[in-house]
Amino acid sequence: MESERRRPRKVLHVLNSAAGGAALSTIGLMNAFWDQGIAACAVCHDAGSAVEREQLQSAVRGQAIFMPLYWSNKKIRSPLWKRPLLEARALLKTGCARRSAARVAEFASQQRVDLIHTNTLLTPEGGIAARKLGLPHVWHLRELVGPGNPYRFCREGPALGAHLARNCSKLIANSEVTAEQIRAWLPPGLLEIVPNGIDVARFTPRESVRPSGPIRIAMVGNLSTHWKKHKLFAEAASLVDHSLPIEWRIYGHDPSEGGRVEGDAYVDELHATLARAGLSDRFRWPGFVADPVAIMSEIDILVHPADKESFGRVVVEAMAAGLPVVGVRAGGVRGIVEDGVTGLLAAPDDARQMADCVERLARDSALCHSMGLAGRRRAEAHFSIEACAAGVLRVYEQAMARPLGPRRPASAVPAGAASRTAI
């Protein structure tokens, strides 16, 4: 078949970290493609824990290398005075992206890959290497970019669109909200939307309405990630009827250890908000829990107050577990949750509306159950790893017909020949 001939036999995945939702989504894709006869290898920026790196190594059967990559916007959470220093350090470690791109090209040649897939917009090396080797390059947009969003690049608007068009064969956006940021700047046919996928089968939905006992309502997000808006969650909790039997939880790394020691200003203000509301003793801090299945088995309702999500993986995980979700009408979450069907959506930054949504679900276990069942069906139909893999494979097949640059033997690519194209 024509489609079979155009499928890549081996894909090099370029990642900016072994940690986080993008890495988990990529690992899921790798595993799905192995089952279809498409091998994987990886180049990953040297970030992530030992456990996370081992997880990535396992997914590529040991064919991964960890090395410095130029990482646009790694400094966004740092003070303004420090950002030029971090930029200089990144350029020095990667040789202005030339040295790191040459190593990516060398590894791609050694692995005899047919396609390079860069799983973030933040690293340019995959496109540089693909152009030097005459390979197709798929670039994956998983970030909210541009003014007012978490990620900013030195190129924006039409200049960013032209840069992407020169350096990828196809561009995947992980949601409609990420696609709409850049669609107007791209040539027709370059952009495709493929929602992230999870292994839905790992989650077991509840068979009955909520059991007796406290209602466990939680949000998930490390407290170092300020744009997750933990304080909004706390403010909404303070507005919910205190007579309801609710146990509130925040999953994720907390440098203050649940308020027992001093944290940073963001964390300390969060705990102060809870203290003022008289809720400190009703909040639980389980810390970072690596397995989302374990988290979802412990809670009854997920609240996700962030409005700057490019997708919202934890929301899909909750739906797969048969839990109702309270989110906001913004970011990728608005395309995942069907308001009134699989959960309830509030206006961004509106603690009162969010509290009303939470209280409505807390008072109606039958509604929670029906929304949870609807969420499970939606997760199976639209956000399974199988659906994601099928969409990405269609993109691969199109990209195979559009390699970057002239095809030439790997031996013809001199070491260090890549030019800087940092975004």
Summary of the structure (lengths in Angstrom):
residues: 423
radius of gyration: 22.2
end to end distance: 38.0
largest distance: 72.7
contacts: 1479
relative contact order: 0.15
helix: 44%
strand: 16%
